[in-house]
Amino acid sequence: MIDADRLAREAGLTKGSAERCLDAFNDVTTEALKKGDRISLIGFGSFSISKRSARTGRNPQTGDAVGSAGRKDVRFKAGAELSKAVN
């Protein structure tokens, strides 16, 4: 979780401005991903949508077949700079 207080200090913003920036980023990212767009933050990474197909699983207690509907997942791939910084 990103702390708005720390973000405000690092960026030289008020806490309210930092919170509005985070909210706006969440909204814009969500809308773009809903449309199927890819979000790239140079040096940080990229967010994209991946489709998972429907499949049949098993209930481990009964062994009965259980269907799982297909869905969309959000994927994040770290950029080179972020990967280098954490390793």
C-alpha positions as CSV (number, residue, x, y, z in Angstrom):
1,M,0.0,0.0,0.0
2,I,1.4,3.4,-1.0
3,D,1.3,5.8,1.9
4,A,0.0,9.2,0.8
5,D,2.0,11.0,3.5
6,R,5.3,9.6,2.2
7,L,4.3,10.3,-1.4
8,A,3.4,13.9,-0.5
9,R,6.8,14.4,1.3
10,E,8.8,12.8,-1.6
11,A,7.0,14.8,-4.3
12,G,6.7,18.1,-2.3
13,L,2.9,17.9,-2.4
14,T,0.2,18.3,0.2
15,K,-1.3,15.1,1.5
16,G,-4.6,15.9,-0.1
17,S,-2.9,16.4,-3.5
18,A,-1.1,13.2,-3.2
19,E,-4.3,11.3,-2.3
20,R,-6.0,12.9,-5.4
21,C,-3.1,11.8,-7.6
22,L,-3.3,8.2,-6.3
23,D,-7.1,8.2,-6.8
24,A,-6.8,9.6,-10.3
25,F,-4.1,7.0,-11.2
26,N,-6.3,4.2,-10.0
27,D,-9.3,5.5,-11.9
28,V,-7.4,6.1,-15.2
29,T,-5.6,2.7,-14.9
30,T,-8.8,0.9,-14.2
31,E,-10.7,2.5,-17.1
32,A,-7.8,1.8,-19.6
33,L,-7.5,-1.9,-18.5
34,K,-11.3,-2.3,-18.9
35,K,-11.0,-1.1,-22.5
36,G,-8.2,-3.6,-23.1
37,D,-5.4,-1.1,-23.2
38,R,-1.9,-1.7,-21.8
39,I,-0.4,0.8,-19.3
40,S,3.4,1.3,-19.4
41,L,5.4,3.2,-16.8
42,I,8.9,3.5,-18.3
43,G,11.4,2.0,-15.9
44,F,8.8,0.7,-13.5
45,G,6.7,-1.8,-15.5
46,S,3.5,-2.4,-17.4
47,F,0.0,-3.5,-16.6
48,S,-2.0,-5.6,-19.1
49,I,-5.0,-7.8,-19.3
50,S,-4.6,-11.6,-19.8
51,K,-7.5,-13.9,-20.6
52,R,-7.9,-17.2,-18.8
53,S,-10.0,-19.8,-20.5
54,A,-12.7,-21.8,-18.8
55,R,-11.6,-25.0,-17.3
56,T,-12.8,-28.0,-15.3
57,G,-11.3,-28.6,-11.9
58,R,-11.9,-31.1,-9.1
59,N,-13.3,-30.6,-5.7
60,P,-10.5,-32.1,-3.5
61,Q,-13.0,-33.4,-0.8
62,T,-15.4,-35.1,-3.1
63,G,-13.5,-35.6,-6.3
64,D,-16.5,-34.1,-8.3
65,A,-15.8,-32.1,-11.4
66,V,-16.3,-28.3,-10.8
67,G,-16.5,-25.8,-13.7
68,S,-14.5,-22.6,-13.6
69,A,-15.6,-19.8,-15.9
70,G,-13.2,-17.9,-18.1
71,R,-12.1,-14.5,-16.9
72,K,-9.7,-11.7,-17.4
73,D,-6.7,-11.2,-15.1
74,V,-4.5,-8.1,-14.6
75,R,-0.9,-8.8,-15.2
76,F,2.1,-6.7,-14.1
77,K,5.5,-7.1,-15.6
78,A,8.3,-5.3,-13.8
79,G,10.5,-3.0,-15.9
80,A,14.3,-3.4,-16.1
81,E,15.1,-0.6,-13.6
82,L,12.6,-2.0,-11.0
83,S,13.9,-5.5,-11.4
84,K,17.5,-4.4,-11.0
85,A,16.6,-2.3,-7.9
86,V,15.0,-5.2,-6.0
87,N,17.6,-7.8,-6.9
